Amino acid sequence: MPSIQDLERLLRDDPGDAFLLYGLAHEYARTGRHDAAIEHYDRCLVADPGMSYAYYHKARSLVALGRAPEAVLVLRAGIERARAANDSHAVSELVAMLDELT
């Protein structure tokens, strides 16, 4: 698995790569750096708004920071995107998390 430093180096060459942004955000979240994770999930979603799991994991980071009301909004946006993409698996995971928070 690439390190945060490896991903940051790759991202310097292609700052709009949604997959790299998602991977870096995920690594930040895994190490408890949720503010940095959220920033990179946001950048990922700008690069590719259809990346349904970025909404899910951004919401998890928001919850970890005690920001559940924001997470609810992110999940609702993710559900819309996942439905538009006919990604029923992502919809079910996003809805399940939303149900836990509401």
C-alpha positions in Angstrom: 0.0 0.0 0.0 1.5 3.4 -0.9 2.3 5.8 1.9 0.9 9.3 2.3 4.2 10.6 1.0 4.1 8.4 -2.1 0.5 9.5 -2.8 1.4 13.2 -2.3 4.3 12.8 -4.7 2.1 11.2 -7.3 -0.5 13.9 -6.8 2.0 16.7 -7.5 2.3 15.3 -11.0 -1.5 15.0 -11.5 -3.3 17.2 -8.9 -6.7 16.5 -10.4 -6.5 12.7 -10.3 -9.7 11.7 -8.4 -8.4 8.2 -7.7 -5.2 9.6 -6.1 -7.1 12.2 -4.1 -9.5 9.5 -2.9 -6.6 7.2 -1.9 -4.8 10.0 -0.1 -8.0 11.0 1.7 -8.5 7.4 2.8 -4.9 7.2 4.1 -5.4 10.5 6.1 -8.6 9.1 7.6 -6.9 5.8 8.4 -4.3 7.7 10.4 -6.8 9.8 12.2 -6.1 13.0 10.3 -9.8 13.6 9.5 -9.5 17.3 8.6 -6.9 16.5 5.9 -9.1 13.5 4.8 -12.1 15.8 4.4 -10.1 18.3 2.4 -9.0 15.6 0.0 -12.4 13.9 -0.3 -13.7 17.4 -1.3 -11.0 17.7 -3.9 -11.8 14.2 -5.1 -15.5 15.1 -5.5 -14.7 18.2 -7.4 -12.6 16.1 -9.8 -15.2 13.3 -10.0 -18.6 14.1 -8.4 -19.7 10.6 -9.3 -17.3 8.9 -6.9 -20.0 7.6 -4.6 -17.7 6.1 -1.9 -16.0 9.4 -1.4 -19.2 10.7 0.0 -19.5 7.8 2.4 -16.0 8.1 3.7 -16.1 11.9 3.9 -19.2 11.4 6.1 -17.3 8.9 8.3 -14.6 11.5 8.8 -17.1 14.2 9.6 -18.7 11.8 12.2 -15.3 11.1 13.7 -14.9 14.9 14.2 -18.3 15.2 15.9 -19.9 16.8 12.8 -22.8 14.5 12.3 -25.2 17.1 10.9 -22.7 17.8 8.1 -22.3 14.1 7.5 -26.1 13.8 7.0 -25.9 16.4 4.2 -22.9 14.7 2.6 -24.7 11.3 2.7 -27.8 12.8 1.1 -25.8 14.3 -1.7 -24.0 11.0 -2.1 -27.3 9.1 -2.3 -28.4 11.4 -5.1 -25.2 10.9 -7.1 -25.2 7.1 -6.5 -28.8 6.9 -7.7 -28.1 9.0 -10.8 -25.2 6.5 -11.5 -27.5 3.5 -10.9 -25.0 2.3 -8.2 -27.4 0.4 -6.0 -24.6 -1.0 -3.8 -23.3 2.5 -3.0 -26.9 3.7 -2.4 -27.6 0.9 0.1 -24.4 1.7 2.0 -25.0 5.4 2.1 -28.6 4.9 3.1 -27.6 2.5 5.9 -25.1 5.1 7.3 -27.7 7.9 7.0 -30.2 5.7 8.9 -27.7 5.2 11.7 -27.3 9.0 12.0 -30.9 10.0 11.8 
